[in-house]
C-alpha cells in the first residue's frame, strides 16, 4: 500500500531543491538566515552553487566556512545541502585550477585546415593530398608526410588545437579535456575530495550528493552543433573553429584498441563523404562517447558511490540528436548517475519532449528512483504559479520527479538579478505563498517515485545513424534523421501511446529477449518501433532477430536502416521482412499498425495534438496514474482504460486529500472518464477491486452572475516608480539627452576605469503625497554624492533596505515638490561599474510614460478589475486587495462556484465574507463558495499577488521564450522606449449556481 500519511506530509527529501546562486561576498550569518527563508518557502534544501558575481574565492577556506554554516543550519531544520562541483559551468575546470596547473589539461580539438598547401608542424597530426571535383570537394585523399604545395590539389592539414588561456568565463584560463582521465582525476582531487574530507560526518545524510553541470567535449563550434538553442548563451566549452571535432592525445591509441585500425589514416572521412566514411564516423563517435563515459561519468559515479554521495546533474545540449554530439550521446551517460537529470530552459515545453524521454527511459530501465530536472531557467522575473505548474506537469508526466529550480540569488546586486532566472528571490511578492506550489510537486514527487513505469512500446534511439553521417561541414542529412525522429515521437504522443527509448549502448549491456518481450533492465516491452534511420548496431539487430523469431511485434518506418555498425548490409531487410513496415510517419498508419497490441493502458481523447499526457506506474499490485492536460487553452474529455478490475481513488497533490473515484468495468478493463480543463491534472490510485460507478446525478446551472464594475483597491505594499532613463555627463562634458540606463552603462564602461561621471534622473509629481517617500539606490557606495533638488542626501542615513541589503532606502519626502524633481549623482568608473535604475517608493499612484517620463499621480482607490497597470500600478510588485460587495437574491440552489476567466498574477487568494476560501493559481480551479455565501450582501475579497517582473523587467521588450542577461541589458531591434508591462489583474469573475438532481 501507499503510505497516505507520507502523501499528506512527504519527507523533505521529496521537496524541490533550487540552485542557490552564491554570487557575492558570503557572510555566514546571512547564509544561515537564507537557509531559514528557503525552509519557510517549502524547499527541501539547496544546491550550493558558485555563480557569476561570486566574490568569496571558490574552494577557499571562506568558501568552505560558508558551506559549513549552511550545513549546520540545514541540520537543525531537516534540510539537505547538495554540493555543486564547479564555479559557474560547465563542470570540469574547477574554477580555473585545473587548466592553470598544466597546459596538457586544456580542452583539445582536431581542426581541419583546407588550402593549396600542406602545413607540417609540431601540432600537425596528419596531412593529406586530395584530388577534388569542380566544386573543390575532395574525392580521393592520400596521406603525405612532408609539406608541399600544388595548385592542382587540395591539401588537408589536421592540427591539434589546444584551447588558449585568457577566457574570462573560465577564470582567465580555458575549459578542459574531459576525454583525458588524468584531467578528471585532478578535478576529483580539487573539487570533490575536499568536500568529503571536510564534511565527512554529513556526507550521505545532510549532504546527500553532488551536481555536475553541462560537462562536454565541445569540439565543432563555440556552442553546440548547429541545432544549438536559438538564443544567446555564454560559452559552454572551449571556443573552437567550425571545422573541428573532439580530440585528446590518447584518442588514437584508445581508438585502435577498440576498433583495430588507425583513425589518423581515416581523418578526411570524418569530414568528407569519401572512402568508408559511414563506418569511420560510426566508430569514431562511438569510441569518443565510450571514452568520455569512462574518463568522466563512470569515474565520478564510482567515486561518489564509494564515498557515499549520489551523483546527479545534467549534460550539455541534450535536446536533440545533433546538439548532443557535444557529449557523444547523452543516454549512455545516465547509466552512471544515481539521479540522472536534464535541463529545462525557457517558457516552453514541447522542445523538451525528447530530452525528458531520454532520461526517464534510462531511469526506468535501470531502476533509478529519482529523475531530476533543472527547471525554469531563462523564464525571468514573471512566471506565475500556473506557469510553474504547466512546465512541471509536463515534466512529471514524462517521468521527472525531482525539481531543481533555477534559481535563488544570494544577492541581487547589479547583473546578479538578471542571471538566467526564474528569479526565486525572497523579495518576490509570492514568496510567502510558495509552499502552495511546492507542496503540490512534493506530493507528486513522492508518489511518482514509487514502483516502476508501465510502458509497452520501445522506440530504438537512432543516435548511431547520426554518428554514421554527421559531418561538421554539412549536417543536413543528420538533420533529416533528427526531424523524422522528433516527428515520430510527437505522433505517438498524439495517439496517446506511451513509449520509452532504447539506447543501443545500453541495449547491448542490459537488453535481452524473454518470450515475446524485449527486456532492458527491469523494463519489459511488447512492441519495438524502428524509426526512420540509416544505421543500426549489430547488438541491436541480434536482439531484434530473436525478438521477431519469438513472435515479438516490430514496426519499422522507412527509410529502414541499410547499415550495420556503419557498414552496408542486407541482413536488416531480411530480418525486418516479418515486421510491419510503414512508408511514412502518420497517425493513421501508426495507429493501425499498433491496433492489435494489447496495451496495458489505453487513452481515448478528443485531443488531437498530444496535449493529454499520461504517466502510469505499477506499485504493489496497484496502478498510479498521473494524467495532465498541458494545453493552455483547451479542455479535453478523456477516457482511460487499464487492464484489470480496480477501485479508484483521486489523490489531490495540492491539499493531500484523498477522494473516492468512479469508473466502470468493461471488456476486462477498468474505464475512467475525465474532463480536464487547461493545465489541469489528476492523480489517481487504482487498487484491486471493483470500480464504483459514477453516481447518476446532474449539476444543472440555474443562474450565473457576473462580478464586474468598480472594486475598492488596497495596496499591501508601497507603490513603485521606476527611474530607468537618465542624462549623463562624463569628465565635465555637457549633459546628454535622457537615455536608457542600459545605454548609460555601455557609455560608462567604454570610457574606461577612472573616468568621472554624473547622472541626472528626472521625474514629475502631479500631486505630492502626504506620507513618507523613499528613494532606493542600488549599491550606493559607488556614488560619491547624491542630490535631490540640490539637497545632498546623507548616504549613511539609510532607512532600511528594499529588495535586499544592496538596495538602500533614503527618506526624501521633505525634498519632493510638485512638478519636475531632479536627482543627481556623481561617481568614478571602477572595475565593475553597476549603473542600475533608481526607484521611488511611497503611497501614490503612478502613470507610466515612454522614455522614462513616468510620473507620480494621485492614487485612485476605486478600480476596475481589468489591467491595474493602467490604473496607477504599472511598476507595482506586491500584493493588492480588491474588495467588492454584492447583493444576492437567490436561495434555491445546491451549489455555488466562483469562476475566474483569467488570472494575471502569480496567484490570487480568495475570501468570501471574511473567510479565506482558496489560493487560486489557475482558472481551471472552480472555487466552491456554497457554505460561505449568505442572503443579501456578500463581500468578495481577492488578494492579487504580483511578481517582480514589472519592477525589475525586462521593461522595454516583450518577454522572449528565453530570458537571458542580454534581455535586460542589450538595446537592439526588439527594444522599445515604451514600457512593456505584464498585465496585473483578474478577469471575467462569475458566480455560478447549480441544482443537483
N, C-alpha and C positions, 0 to 999 in steps of 0.2 A: 504494500500500500504506500501511497504518497503521504508523507507526514504533513497533515493540514496545518499544524502549528508552525512548521517550518515555512510553509507557504505564506501564512499570515505574517510571520516575523522571521524572514530568512537571515541567516548569519551574515555578518558584514563582508565576508569573503565573496558574496554574490553581488555586492553593491558595485556601482561603477567606480572606476579608478582613473581620474583625469591625469593628464600631464600637468605637473606643477612646474611652471616655467620659472626657473631660478635665473633671474635676468638682471640682477643689480648687486649691490654690496649686501651680503647676507648678515642678518642680525639674529642671534639665537632666540631672543625673546620674541621677535617678530615671527620667526619660524614656528615657534610653539603656538603663538596666537592664531596664525593662519591655519595650522592643523586643526585647531578647535573650530574655526569657521567652517572648514570643509566637512567636519564631522556633523555639525549642526545642519549643513545643507544636504545631508543624506548620502555623501560619498563614503566609500569603504576604505579609502586610502589614497595614495598618490604614487605616481612615477616621479622620482626625484630627478628632474630633467634640467641639466645645464642648457642655457638657451641664449640666444642673441641678446647682448646687453649685459651679460654676467660680468661683474667687477671682481668679486672674490675669485682668486685663481682656482681653476678646475683641478681637482685631485690634491689640493694643498691641505695643510693642517686645518686652515679655517674652513675649507670646504667640508672636511670630514667632521668638524665640530658642529657645523650646521646640520649635517646628516644625523649626527648623534642626537641633537636636540629634537629633530623630527621623530626619530625612533623612540626616544623617551616619552614624548607627548603622545605618540600613537599607541604605545604600550599601555598608557593609562586609559585610553579610550577604546581599545579593542580594534584599532585601525591597522592598516598594513602600509609599510613603506617599501615600494619596489624600486630597485636600482635601475637607472638608465645609464648605458655603458659609454656614453660619448658626450663631448662638448658640442652641442648642436647635432648635426648629422651630415653625412652618412657615417655610420659606425665604422671604426677600424683605425682611425688616425690618433685616437686618444688625446684629443685637444692639441695635436701638433707634436707630441713627444715622440711618436714612432717615426714619422718622416725626418724629424730632426736628428735622430740617432745615426742614421745610415742612409746614404743615397740609394742603396740596393733595395730599401724598403718602399721606395716611392712607386706609385702606380705606373704600369707599363702598357704599351700597346705595340702592335706591329703596324707600321704605316707603309702603304704602297705609294711610291713616287713614280709617276709616269713621265718620261722625257725621251729625247732622242740621244740620251747619254746614260750610261750606267754609272752609278756612284759608289765606288768602294769606300770603305771606312771602318773604323773600329766598331760602330754600331750597326753596320750593314750586315744583315743576316744572310741574304742571298740576292743575286742579280739574275735577270733573265732577259734573253734576246728574243723578241717576238715578231713574227710576221703578222701584219694586220690587214684588215679589209679596207674598203674605200671609206668606211666611217672611222677608221683608225682604231678599231676594236681588235684586240689580239685574237688570232685564230689558232696559232700554234706557238709554243714557247719552249726554249731550251735554256738550261741553266748555264751561266758563264761564271768564271772565277776571277776575271780581271776586268778593269774598267775599259770601256770602249765607247765610241760614238759612231753613228752611221744614220744618215737621214732616211735610209730605206727601211730601217727597223724601228720598232717601238721598244724601249727598254723599261723594264720594271725593276726598281730597286726597293727591296723590302728592308726597312730600317726599324730597329728597336727604338721606340720613343720612351723616355723616362720623364714623368711629369716634373716640371720645373717648380722651384720654390718661388715664394712671393705671392701666393694666393691668400688674400685676407681671410676668406671663409675658412681656410684650414690653418688658422693662427699664423699666417705668414709662410706656411710650408706648402704641402700638397696632400692629395689623397694617397692611399697606399695600395700595395699589391696584395690583394686578398686571395690570389691564387697560390701564394707562397706561404706554406705552413709556418715558416720561421717568423714571418710578419705577424701571423695570428698568435703564435706563442708569445711574442713580445707584447702584443695587445692584451693578452690574458695577464701577463706579468704586471703591466702598468695599470690597467683599468678594472680588472676583475679580482685579482688576488688580494689587493689591499682591502677591499670591501669585506672579504671573508675573514681575513686576519684581524681586522679591527672590530668587527661586529659579529664574531663567531657565535656568541650566545643568542643572537637574534635571528641568525640565518635559518631559514626553513620554517619560521613562525611569524614574528613581526615583519621580517624581511623575507617574503616568500620566493622572490625571483628577480630576474634581470631582463631588461628590454633592450633588444638590438634594433637599430633603426636604419633601414634602407641600405644595408651593405650591398655592394655591387662590384662588378668587374667592368665598369663602363669603359667602352672602347671605341665605339663608332661615331659618337657625337658628344658635344658637351652635355647634352641631355640624352634621354633615352632615344633609340632609333626613331625614325620619322613619325611614328604613331604617338609621340610624346603628348602629354596632356596639353590642350590648346590654351595655355595661359603662362605668363611669365613666372619662372620658378628659379630659385637660387641654384648654384652648382650642386650636383648630386654626385659628382665623381671628378676624375681628372679631366682637364679640357683637351680633348684630342681632335685632330682634324677629321674630316669626313671619311676619307679612305683609310680606315683603321679598324682593327679587330683586337680582341683581348689577347694579351701575351704575358708570359712570365718566363724567366730564364730556364726554368725546369720543364717547360712545356714540351719541347722536342723529345726529351728523354722519356717523360711520362707518356706521351702520345705513342711512341714506338713500342713501349712496354704493353700498352693496352691494345694497339691496333696492328702491330707487326710491321709497320713501314714508317719511312721518314717523312714527316709533314713538311719539312723545308723544301723537299723536291716538288711538292704539290702546291706551294703557296699561291701561284696565279689562279688555281682552280677555286680558291676561296672567294675570288672577286669576279672572275670571268667564266662564262659557260663554255669551258673547253675541257677536253680530257674526260676523266671520270669524276666530274665536279660534284655530282649529287652525292656520291659515296664519300668523297673527300670532305665535303661540308657536313654531312651527317656525322662522320667520325670526329671531325674537329669539334663541333658544337656539343656532341655527347661527351667527348673527353673533357672539354672545358667545364661543362656542367658537373661532371663527376669530380673533377679536380677541385672546383670551388666548394662542393659539398664536403669533401674530405678535409680540405685545408681549413675551412671556416665553420660551416654549420655543424658537421659531425663533431669536430674538435670542441667547439663551445658547448654543444649539447652534452657531451660526455663529461666535460669538466664541470659543468653546472650540476649534472646528475650526481657526480661523485661528491660534490661539496654541499649538497642539499638545497640547491636553487632550482627553480623552474625557469627554463629558457623560453622566452617569448619575444614578441616583436613582429616586424614585418620586413619584407624585402622590397627593393626598389621596383617600381613600374610593373606591378602585377596585372595591369588592367587589360592587356590584350596579348596576342601571341607574338607580336614583333617587339613591343616595348620590353617584354620580359626577357628578351635575349641579354639584357644587361646583367642577368643572373644565370644565364644559360637556359634554364626553365625553372619556374618557381615551385611547381608541385613537389618535385623530389626533395626539396629542402625541408618541407613540412614534416617529413619523417623524423627529422632531428630537431623538433621543437616540442617541449612539453605542452605548451599552449600556443599552437600556430595562430598567426594573425595576419591581418591585412590593413590597408589604409583606405579610408573613405574620405574623399575630399569634395567639397562643393555642395551646392544646393541642387542635387541631382540624385537619381537612384539607378536608372537602368544601365548607365555606363559601367556600373559596378557589378552587374549581374554575373559575368564570368569570374570576376575577382572573388566574389563571395562563394561561388560554387566550387572553385578550385580548392580553396582552403577547407571548406566544410566537408567536401568529399573525402579528402585525406584524413581529416579528423575522425569522421565516422568510420572509415575503413580501418584505421589503426587504433581506434579506441581512445582518442583524446577527448576528455570530458568537456574541456573549456575551449572555446574558439574566440579569439579577441579581434575586435575591430577598433583601430584608431579612427575616431569618428568626429564629424562636424568641423574638421579643419576647413579653412577657406570659406566659411559662411558668415564671418563678420560679427558685428555687434547686435544684429537683429534677432536671429532665429527665435521664433516663438516656441512654446511647448508643443504646439501642434506640429511645427516643422521638425522638431526633435523626435516626436513620435513617428512621423511619416518616414523619416530616414531610418530610425531604429527598428520599426516594424518590418520594413523591407529587409533589413539585415537579419533580424531574428527569424523571419520566415525562411531565410536561405541558410540558416544554421549557425549564425553568430549567437553567442550567449555571454559575452563579456565585453562591456562598453569601456573603452578608453577614450575619454573626452579630450578634445584638443581645443582649448587648454585653459588653465587657471594661471593668470600672470601674478607673479610675486610683486612686481612693480609695474605701474602704468606710465612711467616716465618716458617722454619722447616717443621714439619709434617702437617701444615695447608694447604699446597699446594697439599696434597695428600688425601684430605678429601672427598672421595666418589663422586668426581665431575663427571659430566661435569664441568670443570673449566671455569666459566664465568667471569674471571678476566679481568679488563680493559686493561691489558697488552697483551691480545690476539690480534694478528695482525688484526683479523677480527672485532674488537670492533667497529670501526667507520662505519662499514657496517651493524652492527647488525639490524638496522631498516628494512633492506630488508626482513629478515625472520620474524621479529616481526610484521611488517605491515601486512604481509600475514596472520598470525594467529589472529591478532587483528580483521581484517575484517571478517574472518571466525567466530570468537567468537561472534561478533555482530549478524551476520545473523543466526547462528545456535543456538542462544538463543531465537529466535522468535518462537511463536506458540508452537505446540506440535508435537512429533514424530509420524509418521503414521506406525503402526505395526499391523499386523493381527494375528500373531501367538504368543501364550503364552506357555512357557515351565515351567512346575512345577519344582521348585528347590528342589532337593532331600535331603536337609540337615537333615530332620527328619530321613531318613534312616541311615545316618551317626551316628546321635545321638543313634539310636537303637542298633547299632552293634559295635561301636568303643570301643576298649579297648587299653590302653597303652601297654599291653603285646603283642598284635598282631593286627596290623591294616590292614592285608591283605584283609579281607572281605570289609572293608570300602574302601580300595584302588580300588577294583574292581568296586564299585559303582562310585567312583570318575572318574576312567578312562573311564567307559562307558558313563558317563555324558559328559565329555570333547569330546569324540568321536562323540556323538550326535550333540553337538554344532558346531563342525568343519564340520560335514556332512551338516548341514543346511547352513553353510557358503559356502560350495562347490556348493550347489544348489542355492545360491544367494537368499535365503529366509530369510528375516529379522525376528527377534523374540525378545521377551523380556522374562524375568524370573519372575515367580511368587513365592515370598517367602510366606510360609504358615502362618507365624505370621501376615504378612501384609495382606494377603488374608483374614484372619479371621476378620480383622478390617475394611478393605476397599473393600472387594470383594462382588459382588452381580451379579445376573443374570437379564438381561433385554432382553426378547425375546430370540433370538438365539445368543446373545452376552454375553460374560462374561466380567464384568467391574471390574477394580481395580482403584479406584480414578477417574481420568479423562481419563484413557486409556480404550479402547474397543477392544476386540479380537474376531475373527471369529472361531478360532480353538485352541484347547488346546492339547498339547503333554505331556503325562505322560512318563517320561524317565524310563529306567531300574532302578528299585528301590525295596526296601523291605517294606517300610512303607509309609503311608500317614496319614495326620491328619484328624480327624473326621470333622473338619470345612471345609476342602478342599473337602472331599468326599461329604458332603452335597451340596456344590456348584456344583460339577460335576453331581450329580444326577439330580438337577434341570436343569442344562445346557443341558444335554443329553435329558431330557424329553421335552425340548423346541425346539429340533431339532439341538442343537449345535453339532459341529463336534469335536470328541475326537480321538486322535491317541495314542495308548498305545504300548510300546515296552517291550517285555519280557526281564527279569523277571518282571511280573506285581506284584505290592505290595500285600503281603499276610497279612499285619498287619495294624491295625488302632490304632494310638496312642500307638504303641509298643505291641499291643495285636493281636494275630492271629484272622482273621475274613474272612468269606466267602462273606461278603457284597460287597467287592470291585469287585470281579469277577462277581457278579450278576449285578452290576451297569455298569461295563465296557463291558458286553457281547454285548451291542448295539454299541460299539465303534469299531474302526479299530485296530486290534491287529497285530503287526508285530513281527516276530520271532527274528529279529535281526536288528541292525543298518546297513543300506546300502543305497547308493544313489538311487538305483532303487526302493527299497521298500518305502522309504520316499517320493520320487518323485511321485510315482503312488498313494500313499495314500493321497497326497495333491493336486492331479491334478485337481479335480473338485471344489476346493475352489476358489472363485472369489477374488483373492488377489488384493489389491489396486494398487500395483506396481509389475511389472514383470521384471526380468533381464535375458536376454539371452546373453551368452558369450561363447567364445572359451576357457575360463579359467576353468580348472577342479580342481584347488587347492584352490579355495576360495580367490584368490588374489584380486579380484574386490569386494570392499565393498561399500555399498550404504546407505546413511542416508537421509531419506525423512521426511520433516516437512510440516505441514499444517498451513497456517497463512493467515487470512483474505481472504479466498476463493482462495488462491494461494498455489502452492506447491514449496518448496525449496528442491532442490536435490543436495547433495554433494556426488560425486562418485569418488572413489580413487582406483588406481591400486597400491597395496603395494608390488608387485614383484619388485625386484631389477634388474631383468634380462630380463623379458619377457614383450612384448607388447601384448595387448588384444583388440580384437574387441568386442564391447558391444552394445546391443540393449535394450533400456529401454521402457517399456510400462506402461503408467499411465492412470487409468480410467478417461475419460472425454476429453474434447477438450480444448487445451491451446496453447497460443503463447509461444515462448521460447526465453529467454534471457540468454546469458552467461556472468556471472559476474566474473571478474578477481581479485582475492584477492591480487595479487602482486601489481597491478597498480591502482586498483579502477575503471578500465574501465568497461563499460557495452556494450556488443556487441549483435547484432542480432543473434538469433539461429534459427535452422531449424529442421523440423520434418515432420511427416505425420500422418493423421488421418485414422485409420482402426479399424473396429470392436469395436467401442466405446472407443478406447484408442488413446492417443497421443503417437506416437512412435518416439524415438530419437536414432540415430545411432552415435556411437563414436568409435574412436580408441584411446586407452590410452597407451602411452609409459610407460616404467618402472618409477615408483614413480611419475606418473602424475595424477593429479586430475582435476575435473571440478566442478564448482559451477553453477547450473542452477536455474533460477527462471521461473516458469510456471504460466502464468496469463490466466484467462478465455478468450477464443477466438479461432481462427482457426490457427493452426500452418502453418508457411510459409514453402513451400517445398524447399529442398536443390537445389540451382542453378545447372543447368546441365553444369558445367564447368569441365575441366580436367587439372590437373597440370602434364605436361609431361616433365620428366627430359631430357634435351638435352646435358648436359655436366657436368662433375664432375672433379674438380681439387684438388689434394691432396697437402696440405701445409706441406712439410717436409724439411729436411736439417737443416742448421745452422740458429740460431737466435742470435741476439745481446741481451745480458743479462745485465740488470742494477739493482743492488740491491737498494732498497729504505731504507734499514736499515743496521746497522753494522752486519758483519758476526760473527759467534759464534764458538768457540772451547770449548767443554765441558771437564772439568778435573774431572773425577769421579772415578779414581783409584789413590791410593797414598800409600806411605810407612808410617809406624807408629813405633814410639819408645815410650815406657811408662816407667817413672821413671828410666831414664838413661839406659834402655835396648838397645840392638842392633836394628838397623833398620830391619823391616820386609821386605819381598818381596812386590812388588806392588800388592795391593789387592783392591777390590771394596770398595767404601765409605760405602756401606751398612754393610760390614763386619767390617770395622773400627768402625762404630757407635756401633756395638754389643760389640766389644772388650772394647771400652772406657766405656760403661755403666757397663759392667761386672766387670771392675777393681774398680769401686766404686768412690764415691764422694771424692774429694780432691786429686786424683791421677793426676800427671803431665804427659802430653803427648806432643809429637812433630809429625807433619805431614810433609811429603815431596811429593810435586806434581812435576812431570817432564813432559815437553813437548818439542817437536822438531820443529825447524824452518828451513825449507829448504831455503826460501828466505825472508829476513827481509823486512817487509813492510815499506814504507817511511812515511806513515801517522801515526796519533795518534793511540796508542794501549792502551786498558784498561784492568785491572784485576778487576773482580767483585767478591767481597767477601760477602757472606750472613751472616748477623749478626756479623760484625767484632769485636764487643765488647767482644765476647767470647774468643778472642785471645790476649795474652799478647804481641806478636810481630809477624810480618810477614816480611820475607825477600825474595827478588828475586835476584838470582845470587849473594847472600851475601850482597845485598844492602837493608838496612832496609827501609820499607815503613812507612811513617807517616800516621797512621790510622785516624788522624784528617783531613788530607788533601784530603777530598772527592771531587771528580769532578762530582758530580751529582749521581743520582740513576738510576737503570735499571728497573727491574720489578716493585718493589715498594720501599718504604723507607728502607726496610731491606736489599736491595741488593746495597751495596755501590760500586761506581766506583773509581778506582785509576789509574792514568796515569802511564804507565810503559814502554813506547816505548824507553826511554833512557837507560833502563836496559836490554832490549832484545838483544839477539845475535843470529846469525845463529848457528845451532847445538842444543845441549841439553840445556834447561833452567830449573832451579830448583827454586821452591817456597817452603819455609819452614815456618811453623807456630808453635807457642807454646801456650799451654793452660792448664787450670786446669779443671778437671771434676766437673761440678756443678750439681744442682738438675735436670736440664733439658738440657742435652747436645744435641746440634743440629749440628752434623757434616754433612755437605752437600757438594755437588760438588762446585768447583770454575769454573769461566768462563773467557775466554779471548775474548774481542770484538775488532774488527777492520776491516780495508779494506784489506782482504786477502782471499785466498781460503783455504779450509780445506779438508784433506783426513782422513776419519775415519778408524782406525785400531784397532783390538781387544785388549782387556786388557788395555785400556787407553793409547795406543801408538799412538793415532791420532796426526797429525802434521799440522802445518801451511805451505801452499804451495802457489805458485804463482797463482793468480786468472786468470781464462780464461773468457774473456768477450764474447766469441762465444761458444754457447752450442747447443746441440740437445734438442728437446722438451721432450724427454723421461726423466726418473728419474734424477732430478737435484741433488739428494743426492750424486750420484756418480760423479758429475761434479763440486765439490767444495763447496757444500752446505748441508752437512749431518745433521748439527745441527741447521741450519738456521730457524728462526721463525719470518719472516717478510713478506714484500711484495717484489715481484721481477717482473720487467718488461721484457717481451720477445717481441722483435721488429723484424719484417721481412718485406722486400719489395718484392712484387710480380708483375710480368707483366701479364696483362690480355689482350688477343686479342679476345675478344668476345663482340659483341654488340647486337645481335639479340636474346634477352631474355626478359622475362616479370618479372621474379622474381629471386633473388639470395639469398641463405641462407648459413650462416656459420654453419656447422655441426661439433659437437665435439663428439668424441668417449668416452672419459673418462676424468674426472676432479679429480686429486688427490690433492686437496687443499680445504680450507674452501669454497672458491668461486673464480671466475675469472671475471675480469672486461674487457670487450672487447671494443677496439677502432678501428675504420676504418678511415684512413686519418685524424687523429687527433680529431675525434668526438666520444664521448662515445656512444656506441650503446646499450649495455645491461650489467647488472650484472647477471652473469650466475651461478646458483647453481647446475644445473643438466644437463646432456647430453640430457635429454628429451626436453630441450628448444632449438628449432631451431631458429636461430637468423636471422631476415630479414635484410639484408645489401644492398638491392636493391638501395636505394637512396644514399648510402654512397660510392658506387663504382664509379670509373671513368676509362676512357680509359687508357691503357698502365700501368704506375706504380702506385701501391697502397701500402699503408703502413698499415699492421696489427700490432696492439699492444695489448698484453694481459698482464694484471697485475694479477699474481697469488698471492692470499692472503693465507698465511700459518696459522699454528696453533702452540701452544706451545708444541705439542707432542714430536717433535724430539729434543727439548731443555730440557724439564723437565721430559720426559719419560712417561712410562717405557722404558728404553733404552736397557734392556738386556733380555727381553722376549716379545713374541708377545702379543698384547692386548687380554686378555681373554674376554669372554662375559660380565663378571662383574669385573670392575676395583676397587679395594679397596686399603687401605693403604698398605696391605701386598704385593700388586702387585709391589709397589715401593721399599719396604724396606726388603722383605724377599728373602733370597737366598735358592732356593730349586731345585728340578729336572727340573723345567721349565726354570731355569736361563741359560744364555749363556754369555760367555765373548765377543762374537761378538756383534755388535750394530744392534739391530732390529729396523730399521728405517721405518717409513711410507713413501711411495713414494711421491715425491713433483714434480708434472708435469701436463701437459695436453697432451692428446694423440689423434691421428687419426683426425686431423683437415682437413676439406674439404670445398670447396665452391661448392655448387650445383646450377646449372642454370636450370630454368624451362620456358617452354612456356605454356601459358594458352589458352585453346581452348574451 
